[in-house]
Amino acid sequence: MWLSYEEGDWVETAVQLAVRKPDVTSSPASEVTQGLPASLAVYERCPGGVNEQLLKLLEQIEPYSAEISTLVAQGYEVSIRVTGFVGNGSSFSLTPDVIARVAALNVPLTAHPSTSDR
């Protein structure tokens, strides 16, 4: 008998705008995020999963698109990070409007799954 197992969605997810400068080891956070609010992240669970979390994050960061572009031009690494716990077959999906809005910011969307036992 052949059995297929799919765990479902990522759990304990969070999304955030990550900003770092590769050659800076001791810069104060205020210098790295100059022009941006201190915390641009969504940790709360949403019924729509990662897609809804990204919608909330985009509402926070889109007003700062010029500042984000400036940081990129200055050599900072800027990305939108998705983190969460995963199992075999875990996935999340994004709607075309969320993908388009992320693409308009011209920063990568990166996924950072945790496969540790939960």
ABEGO torsion letter per residue (X at the ends): XBBBBBAEBBBGBBBBBBBBBAABAABBAAAAABGBBABBBBABBBAAEAAAAAAAAAAAAAAAAAAAAAAAAAGBBBBBBBBEBBBBGBBBBBBAAAAAAAAAAGBBBBBBBBABBX
